Amino acid sequence: MMPIMSGYEALKKIREMEKSRKEKSTTIIMVTAMSSKDDILDCANLGIQGYIIKPFKHTEISSQILSYYQKKS
């Protein structure tokens, strides 16, 4: 868990800031120990591009980043 706020709270704050600034959506890949379907759906509803459950292989992160940017281009 993050010390000041949870990753989910940080995700919500990022999305709120984007609305007030009318910025394009920030690419977010969650890396978390939270693995319930509700956790994943809550994050998906806030527009994440990826969700990796700990423990993970480092190649999973690079794979998801590359996959997202290939779709975008």
The first five atom37 places (N, CA, C, CB, O) and aatype in JSON, in Angstrom:
{
  "aatype": [12, 12, 14, 9, 12, 15, 7, 18, 6, 0, 10, 11, 11, 9, 1, 6, 12, 6, 11, 15, 1, 11, 6, 11, 15, 16, 16, 9, 9, 12, 19, 16, 0, 12, 15, 15, 11, 3, 3, 9, 10, 3, 4, 0, 2, 10, 7, 9, 5, 7, 18, 9, 9, 11, 14, 13, 11, 8, 16, 6, 9, 15, 15, 5, 9, 10, 15, 18, 18, 5, 11, 11, 15],
  "atom_mask": [
    [1, 1, 1, 1, 1],
    [1, 1, 1, 1, 1],
    [1, 1, 1, 1, 1],
    [1, 1, 1, 1, 1],
    [1, 1, 1, 1, 1],
    [1, 1, 1, 1, 1],
    [1, 1, 1, 0, 1],
    [1, 1, 1, 1, 1],
    [1, 1, 1, 1, 1],
    [1, 1, 1, 1, 1],
    [1, 1, 1, 1, 1],
    [1, 1, 1, 1, 1],
    [1, 1, 1, 1, 1],
    [1, 1, 1, 1, 1],
    [1, 1, 1, 1, 1],
    [1, 1, 1, 1, 1],
    [1, 1, 1, 1, 1],
    [1, 1, 1, 1, 1],
    [1, 1, 1, 1, 1],
    [1, 1, 1, 1, 1],
    [1, 1, 1, 1, 1],
    [1, 1, 1, 1, 1],
    [1, 1, 1, 1, 1],
    [1, 1, 1, 1, 1],
    [1, 1, 1, 1, 1],
    [1, 1, 1, 1, 1],
    [1, 1, 1, 1, 1],
    [1, 1, 1, 1, 1],
    [1, 1, 1, 1, 1],
    [1, 1, 1, 1, 1],
    [1, 1, 1, 1, 1],
    [1, 1, 1, 1, 1],
    [1, 1, 1, 1, 1],
    [1, 1, 1, 1, 1],
    [1, 1, 1, 1, 1],
    [1, 1, 1, 1, 1],
    [1, 1, 1, 1, 1],
    [1, 1, 1, 1, 1],
    [1, 1, 1, 1, 1],
    [1, 1, 1, 1, 1],
    [1, 1, 1, 1, 1],
    [1, 1, 1, 1, 1],
    [1, 1, 1, 1, 1],
    [1, 1, 1, 1, 1],
    [1, 1, 1, 1, 1],
    [1, 1, 1, 1, 1],
    [1, 1, 1, 0, 1],
    [1, 1, 1, 1, 1],
    [1, 1, 1, 1, 1],
    [1, 1, 1, 0, 1],
    [1, 1, 1, 1, 1],
    [1, 1, 1, 1, 1],
    [1, 1, 1, 1, 1],
    [1, 1, 1, 1, 1],
    [1, 1, 1, 1, 1],
    [1, 1, 1, 1, 1],
    [1, 1, 1, 1, 1],
    [1, 1, 1, 1, 1],
    [1, 1, 1, 1, 1],
    [1, 1, 1, 1, 1],
    [1, 1, 1, 1, 1],
    [1, 1, 1, 1, 1],
    [1, 1, 1, 1, 1],
    [1, 1, 1, 1, 1],
    [1, 1, 1, 1, 1],
    [1, 1, 1, 1, 1],
    [1, 1, 1, 1, 1],
    [1, 1, 1, 1, 1],
    [1, 1, 1, 1, 1],
    [1, 1, 1, 1, 1],
    [1, 1, 1, 1, 1],
    [1, 1, 1, 1, 1],
    [1, 1, 1, 1, 1]
  ],
  "atom_positions": [
    [[0.84, -1.18, 0.0], [0.0, 0.0, 0.0], [0.89, 1.25, 0.0], [-0.95, -0.01, 1.22], [1.95, 1.28, 0.61]],
    [[0.42, 2.25, -0.69], [1.15, 3.51, -0.73], [0.95, 4.24, 0.6], [0.69, 4.38, -1.93], [-0.09, 4.09, 1.23]],
    [[1.95, 5.05, 1.04], [1.89, 5.63, 2.38], [0.86, 6.74, 2.58], [3.22, 6.15, 2.71], [0.29, 6.83, 3.66]],
    [[0.61, 7.57, 1.61], [-0.26, 8.74, 1.8], [-1.7, 8.44, 1.38], [0.27, 9.93, 1.01], [-2.65, 8.78, 2.08]],
    [[-1.85, 7.8, 0.24], [-3.17, 7.44, -0.27], [-3.05, 6.14, -1.05], [-3.77, 8.56, -1.17], [-1.95, 5.75, -1.45]],
    [[-4.15, 5.49, -1.26], [-4.11, 4.24, -2.02], [-3.9, 4.54, -3.5], [-5.41, 3.41, -1.81], [-4.1, 5.67, -3.95]],
    [[-3.5, 3.54, -4.24], [-3.36, 3.7, -5.68], [-4.69, 4.05, -6.34], [0.0, 0.0, 0.0], [-4.72, 4.81, -7.31]],
    [[-5.78, 3.49, -5.82], [-7.1, 3.79, -6.35], [-7.45, 5.26, -6.11], [-8.17, 2.87, -5.71], [-8.0, 5.91, -7.0]],
    [[-7.14, 5.78, -4.93], [-7.38, 7.19, -4.65], [-6.54, 8.08, -5.56], [-7.09, 7.52, -3.18], [-7.01, 9.11, -6.04]],
    [[-5.29, 7.68, -5.81], [-4.43, 8.43, -6.72], [-5.01, 8.42, -8.14], [-3.0, 7.85, -6.72], [-5.01, 9.44, -8.82]],
    [[-5.51, 7.27, -8.57], [-6.13, 7.16, -9.89], [-7.32, 8.1, -10.0], [-6.57, 5.72, -10.17], [-7.47, 8.81, -11.0]],
    [[-8.17, 8.13, -8.98], [-9.33, 9.01, -8.99], [-8.92, 10.47, -9.06], [-10.19, 8.78, -7.75], [-9.52, 11.25, -9.8]],
    [[-7.88, 10.85, -8.31], [-7.4, 12.24, -8.32], [-6.85, 12.62, -9.69], [-6.32, 12.44, -7.25], [-7.09, 13.73, -10.18]],
    [[-6.11, 11.71, -10.31], [-5.57, 11.99, -11.65], [-6.71, 12.23, -12.63], [-4.68, 10.83, -12.14], [-6.66, 13.18, -13.41]],
    [[-7.72, 11.38, -12.6], [-8.86, 11.53, -13.51], [-9.65, 12.81, -13.22], [-9.78, 10.31, -13.4], [-10.13, 13.45, -14.15]],
    [[-9.78, 13.19, -11.95], [-10.46, 14.44, -11.6], [-9.68, 15.65, -12.11], [-10.64, 14.55, -10.08], [-10.27, 16.59, -12.63]],
    [[-8.36, 15.62, -11.98], [-7.52, 16.72, -12.47], [-7.64, 16.85, -13.98], [-6.06, 16.51, -12.07], [-7.66, 17.97, -14.51]],
    [[-7.71, 15.73, -14.68], [-7.83, 15.77, -16.13], [-9.14, 16.45, -16.55], [-7.76, 14.35, -16.71], [-9.15, 17.21, -17.52]],
    [[-10.22, 16.17, -15.84], [-11.51, 16.78, -16.17], [-11.46, 18.29, -16.01], [-12.61, 16.2, -15.29], [-11.96, 19.03, -16.86]],
    [[-10.86, 18.76, -14.92], [-10.81, 20.2, -14.67], [-9.86, 20.91, -15.64], [-10.38, 20.46, -13.24], [-10.03, 22.1, -15.9]],
    [[-8.87, 20.21, -16.16], [-7.92, 20.83, -17.09], [-8.23, 20.52, -18.55], [-6.51, 20.37, -16.77], [-7.58, 21.04, -19.46]],
    [[-9.21, 19.67, -18.76], [-9.62, 19.26, -20.1], [-8.44, 18.68, -20.89], [-10.21, 20.45, -20.86], [-8.32, 18.89, -22.09]],
    [[-7.58, 17.94, -20.18], [-6.43, 17.3, -20.82], [-6.84, 15.96, -21.41], [-5.29, 17.1, -19.82], [-7.88, 15.4, -21.07]],
    [[-6.0, 15.46, -22.29], [-6.2, 14.11, -22.8], [-5.95, 13.12, -21.68], [-5.27, 13.83, -24.01], [-5.26, 13.43, -20.71]],
    [[-6.51, 11.96, -21.8], [-6.39, 10.92, -20.77], [-4.95, 10.45, -20.61], [-7.29, 9.74, -21.12], [-4.27, 10.14, -21.58]],
    [[-4.5, 10.4, -19.37], [-3.18, 9.9, -19.03], [-3.2, 8.38, -19.08], [-2.72, 10.41, -17.64], [-4.13, 7.76, -18.56]],
    [[-2.21, 7.77, -19.68], [-2.1, 6.31, -19.71], [-1.72, 5.82, -18.32], [-1.06, 5.85, -20.77], [-0.72, 6.25, -17.75]],
    [[-2.54, 4.89, -17.78], [-2.28, 4.36, -16.45], [-2.36, 2.85, -16.48], [-3.28, 4.94, -15.41], [-3.35, 2.27, -16.93]],
    [[-1.3, 2.22, -16.0], [-1.27, 0.77, -15.82], [-1.11, 0.55, -14.31], [-0.09, 0.09, -16.65], [-0.08, 0.89, -13.73]],
    [[-2.12, -0.03, -13.7], [-2.09, -0.28, -12.26], [-1.22, -1.51, -12.0], [-3.54, -0.48, -11.7], [-1.34, -2.52, -12.69]],
    [[-0.36, -1.41, -10.99], [0.43, -2.55, -10.52], [0.1, -2.67, -9.04], [2.0, -2.36, -10.78], [0.47, -1.8, -8.25]],
    [[-0.59, -3.74, -8.68], [-1.18, -3.82, -7.35], [-1.3, -5.24, -6.84], [-2.52, -3.17, -7.35], [-1.26, -6.2, -7.61]],
    [[-1.44, -5.37, -5.53], [-1.72, -6.66, -4.92], [-3.22, -6.91, -4.85], [-1.1, -6.74, -3.52], [-3.66, -8.02, -4.54]],
    [[-4.01, -5.89, -5.13], [-5.47, -6.0, -5.08], [-5.94, -6.79, -6.3], [-6.16, -4.6, -5.01], [-5.74, -6.35, -7.43]],
    [[-6.55, -7.94, -6.07], [-6.84, -8.82, -7.2], [-8.31, -9.22, -7.35], [-6.03, -10.05, -7.09], [-8.63, -10.06, -8.18]],
    [[-9.19, -8.63, -6.56], [-10.6, -9.0, -6.67], [-11.2, -8.41, -7.94], [-11.38, -8.53, -5.43], [-10.73, -7.41, -8.47]],
    [[-12.25, -9.05, -8.43], [-12.93, -8.55, -9.63], [-13.44, -7.13, -9.41], [-14.09, -9.47, -10.01], [-13.39, -6.31, -10.32]],
    [[-13.93, -6.84, -8.2], [-14.42, -5.49, -7.89], [-13.31, -4.46, -7.98], [-15.05, -5.46, -6.5], [-13.52, -3.36, -8.49]],
    [[-12.11, -4.79, -7.48], [-10.97, -3.87, -7.58], [-10.65, -3.57, -9.03], [-9.73, -4.47, -6.87], [-10.44, -2.41, -9.41]],
    [[-10.6, -4.59, -9.84], [-10.27, -4.44, -11.25], [-11.34, -3.63, -11.97], [-10.09, -5.81, -11.93], [-11.03, -2.73, -12.75]],
    [[-12.61, -3.93, -11.71], [-13.71, -3.21, -12.35], [-13.74, -1.75, -11.92], [-15.05, -3.87, -12.02], [-14.0, -0.87, -12.75]],
    [[-13.49, -1.47, -10.65], [-13.45, -0.08, -10.19], [-12.4, 0.72, -10.95], [-13.17, -0.02, -8.68], [-12.65, 1.85, -11.36]],
    [[-11.23, 0.14, -11.13], [-10.16, 0.82, -11.87], [-10.5, 0.93, -13.35], [-8.83, 0.08, -11.69], [-10.25, 1.96, -13.97]],
    [[-11.07, -0.12, -13.91], [-11.46, -0.1, -15.33], [-12.48, 1.0, -15.57], [-12.03, -1.46, -15.76], [-12.44, 1.66, -16.61]],
    [[-13.39, 1.21, -14.64], [-14.39, 2.26, -14.78], [-13.78, 3.65, -14.77], [-15.41, 2.16, -13.68], [-14.4, 4.61, -15.24]],
    [[-12.57, 3.77, -14.25], [-11.86, 5.06, -14.27], [-10.89, 5.15, -15.45], [-11.11, 5.26, -12.95], [-10.09, 6.08, -15.52]],
    [[-10.97, 4.2, -16.35], [-10.23, 4.3, -17.61], [-8.76, 3.94, -17.54], [0.0, 0.0, 0.0], [-7.93, 4.66, -18.09]],
    [[-8.43, 2.85, -16.88], [-7.04, 2.4, -16.91], [-6.76, 1.66, -18.22], [-6.72, 1.49, -15.69], [-7.69, 1.17, -18.87]],
    [[-5.5, 1.59, -18.6], [-5.13, 0.87, -19.81], [-4.57, -0.52, -19.51], [-4.11, 1.67, -20.58], [-4.45, -1.35, -20.41]],
    [[-4.23, -0.78, -18.24], [-3.7, -2.08, -17.89], [-3.79, -2.32, -16.4], [0.0, 0.0, 0.0], [-3.89, -1.37, -15.61]],
    [[-3.75, -3.59, -16.0], [-3.85, -3.96, -14.59], [-2.96, -5.17, -14.37], [-5.33, -4.26, -14.17], [-3.23, -6.25, -14.91]],
    [[-1.91, -5.01, -13.59], [-0.98, -6.09, -13.31], [-1.04, -6.41, -11.82], [0.47, -5.72, -13.74], [-0.92, -5.52, -10.98]],
    [[-1.23, -7.68, -11.5], [-1.35, -8.11, -10.11], [0.0, -8.61, -9.61], [-2.43, -9.22, -9.97], [0.67, -9.41, -10.27]],
    [[0.4, -8.12, -8.43], [1.64, -8.56, -7.8], [1.47, -9.96, -7.24], [2.07, -7.59, -6.68], [0.35, -10.3, -6.86]],
    [[2.49, -10.77, -7.18], [3.81, -10.55, -7.76], [3.73, -10.65, -9.28], [4.83, -11.58, -7.2], [2.86, -11.32, -9.83]],
    [[4.64, -9.98, -9.95], [4.62, -9.93, -11.4], [6.02, -10.07, -11.96], [3.98, -8.62, -11.88], [7.01, -9.92, -11.25]],
    [[6.07, -10.35, -13.23], [7.35, -10.38, -13.94], [7.54, -9.01, -14.58], [7.4, -11.52, -15.03], [6.59, -8.43, -15.1]],
    [[8.76, -8.5, -14.54], [9.03, -7.18, -15.09], [8.66, -7.09, -16.57], [10.5, -6.83, -14.91], [8.35, -6.01, -17.07]],
    [[8.7, -8.2, -17.26], [8.35, -8.18, -18.68], [6.86, -7.88, -18.88], [8.71, -9.53, -19.33], [6.47, -7.41, -19.95]],
    [[6.04, -8.15, -17.87], [4.61, -7.84, -17.99], [4.38, -6.35, -18.15], [3.86, -8.35, -16.76], [3.54, -5.93, -18.95]],
    [[5.12, -5.54, -17.4], [4.95, -4.09, -17.49], [5.36, -3.59, -18.87], [5.77, -3.38, -16.4], [4.61, -2.86, -19.51]],
    [[6.54, -3.97, -19.33], [6.98, -3.5, -20.64], [6.07, -4.01, -21.74], [8.42, -3.94, -20.91], [5.82, -3.3, -22.71]],
    [[5.57, -5.22, -21.6], [4.67, -5.78, -22.59], [3.37, -4.97, -22.67], [4.36, -7.23, -22.26], [2.89, -4.69, -23.77]],
    [[2.82, -4.6, -21.53], [1.58, -3.82, -21.53], [1.81, -2.42, -22.09], [1.01, -3.73, -20.12], [0.97, -1.9, -22.83]],
    [[2.93, -1.81, -21.74], [3.23, -0.47, -22.26], [3.37, -0.52, -23.78], [4.52, 0.1, -21.62], [2.79, 0.3, -24.49]],
    [[4.14, -1.47, -24.27], [4.31, -1.6, -25.72], [2.99, -1.89, -26.42], [5.32, -2.7, -26.05], [2.73, -1.35, -27.49]],
    [[2.18, -2.73, -25.84], [0.89, -3.1, -26.42], [-0.01, -1.86, -26.51], [0.2, -4.21, -25.58], [-0.67, -1.65, -27.53]],
    [[-0.05, -1.05, -25.47], [-0.88, 0.16, -25.49], [-0.42, 1.12, -26.59], [-0.84, 0.86, -24.13], [-1.25, 1.62, -27.35]],
    [[0.86, 1.38, -26.68], [1.35, 2.34, -27.66], [1.25, 1.82, -29.09], [2.79, 2.71, -27.34], [1.12, 2.61, -30.03]],
    [[1.31, 0.52, -29.28], [1.1, -0.02, -30.62], [-0.34, 0.19, -31.06], [1.46, -1.52, -30.66], [-0.59, 0.48, -32.23]],
    [[-1.28, 0.05, -30.14], [-2.71, 0.28, -30.44], [-2.95, 1.74, -30.76], [-3.6, -0.16, -29.27], [-3.78, 2.07, -31.61]],
    [[-2.25, 2.63, -30.08], [-2.46, 4.07, -30.22], [-1.9, 4.61, -31.53], [-1.82, 4.79, -29.05], [-2.4, 5.6, -32.06]],
    [[-0.88, 3.98, -32.06], [-0.25, 4.52, -33.28], [-0.83, 3.93, -34.54], [1.24, 4.28, -33.26], [-0.4, 4.28, -35.64]]
  ]
}
